[in-house]
Amino acid sequence: MTVIWLLVGLGLIVLGADWLVEGASSIARKAGVSEFVIGLTIVGFGTSCPELVVSLTGAWEGNADVAVGNVLGSNIFNVLFILGLTALLIPVSMTADNRKRDIPETLLVTMLFLGFGMCHSLFDIGEADGLSRLDGVLFLIAFALYIYASFRRGESSEEESAGSKPRKLWLSILLVLAGLAGLIFGGNLFVDSATDLARMLGVSDKFIAVTILAGESGLTAGRGP
C-alpha cells in the first residue's frame, strides 16, 4: 500500500507542476509578459516546484537527509543520467555561452553550497556543518542577482514568439490553484511514503532522497507548459 501512495503522490506532484506552469504561463501571456520572462521565471520555477515542495516538507518534518539528498541527487541525476543518456542518443556540443557562462556559474553555485554547508569541516567555523537562516538569505540574494543578470542578458537577444494560445482567465486561475494543491498534497504524501518505504526496506532516508525523489525531480524539471 505504501508503494501505491508513493505513486499517487508522484502523480499529483507531476500533474500539479504541469497545471501550475500551464495556468501561470497562460495568465502571463494574457498580461503581455514576454516569452523570455515566462521561460525564465514561471516555467523555470514551476518545473522546480516538486523539488521545492519535497525538500521543504522533508526539512519541516526534521528529515535533513530528504531535504539535502533531494537537491544533491537531482543535480547528480540531471548531469549524469539525463545528459549522459542524451549524449548517448545524440551527441551534445557545448556552445560559447555554455563554456564561458553556464558551466562556470554551475560550478560556482556548487562551491558556494560546499563552502557554506561544510564551513565547520572545511574552515572550522561554527559548531557543526549546516545551512543557517543567514546562509539562506545569502543564497536568495545570489539567486536574485542571477535572475537580474539573466534578464539583462536576455534583453538584447530576446525574440518574441506567438507561443500557445492563452486559456480563458478563469480556467488558468483554476489550473494554478489545482496545481498548487496537487504539489502541496502530493509532496506531503510522496515524502511520507518514501520515508516509510525506506524504513520498511531497511535503507536510509538519504538513499531514497538521492534516488527516487531526485529522479522524480529531475524528470519533472524537463517538462514544459
C-alpha positions, 0 to 999 in steps of 0.5 A, spaced: 500 500 500 505 504 501 508 503 494 501 505 491 501 512 495 508 513 493 505 513 486 499 517 487 503 522 490 508 522 484 502 523 480 499 529 483 506 532 484 507 531 476 500 533 474 500 539 479 507 542 476 504 541 469 497 545 471 501 550 475 506 552 469 500 551 464 495 556 468 501 561 470 504 561 463 497 562 460 495 568 465 502 571 463 501 571 456 494 574 457 498 580 461 503 581 455 509 578 459 514 576 454 516 569 452 523 570 455 520 572 462 515 566 462 521 561 460 525 564 465 521 565 471 514 561 471 516 555 467 523 555 470 520 555 477 514 551 476 518 545 473 522 546 480 516 546 484 516 538 486 523 539 488 521 545 492 515 542 495 519 535 497 525 538 500 521 543 504 516 538 507 522 533 508 526 539 512 519 541 516 518 534 518 526 534 521 528 529 515 535 533 513 537 527 509 530 528 504 531 535 504 539 535 502 539 528 498 533 531 494 537 537 491 544 533 491 541 527 487 537 531 482 543 535 480 547 528 480 541 525 476 540 531 471 548 531 469 549 524 469 543 520 467 539 525 463 545 528 459 549 522 459 543 518 456 542 524 451 549 524 449 548 517 448 542 518 443 545 524 440 551 527 441 551 534 445 556 540 443 557 545 448 556 552 445 560 559 447 555 561 452 555 554 455 563 554 456 564 561 458 557 562 462 553 556 464 558 551 466 562 556 470 556 559 474 554 551 475 560 550 478 560 556 482 553 555 485 556 548 487 562 551 491 558 556 494 553 550 497 560 546 499 563 552 502 557 554 506 554 547 508 561 544 510 564 551 513 565 547 520 569 541 516 572 545 511 574 552 515 572 550 522 567 555 523 561 554 527 559 548 531 557 543 526 556 543 518 549 546 516 545 551 512 543 557 517 537 562 516 543 567 514 546 562 509 539 562 506 538 569 505 545 569 502 543 564 497 536 568 495 540 574 494 545 570 489 539 567 486 536 574 485 542 577 482 542 571 477 535 572 475 537 580 474 543 578 470 539 573 466 534 578 464 539 583 462 542 578 458 536 576 455 534 583 453 538 584 447 537 577 444 530 576 446 525 574 440 518 574 441 514 568 439 506 567 438 507 561 443 500 557 445 494 560 445 492 563 452 486 559 456 480 563 458 482 567 465 478 563 469 480 556 467 488 558 468 486 561 475 483 554 476 489 550 473 494 554 478 490 553 484 489 545 482 496 545 481 498 548 487 494 543 491 496 537 487 504 539 489 502 541 496 498 534 497 502 530 493 509 532 496 506 531 503 504 524 501 510 522 496 515 524 502 511 520 507 511 514 503 518 514 501 520 515 508 516 509 510 518 505 504 525 506 506 524 504 513 520 498 511 526 496 506 531 497 511 535 503 507 536 510 509 532 516 508 538 519 504 538 513 499 531 514 497 532 522 497 538 521 492 534 516 488 527 516 487 525 523 489 531 526 485 529 522 479 522 524 480 525 531 480 529 531 475 524 528 470 519 533 472 524 539 471 524 537 463 517 538 462 514 544 459 507 548 459 
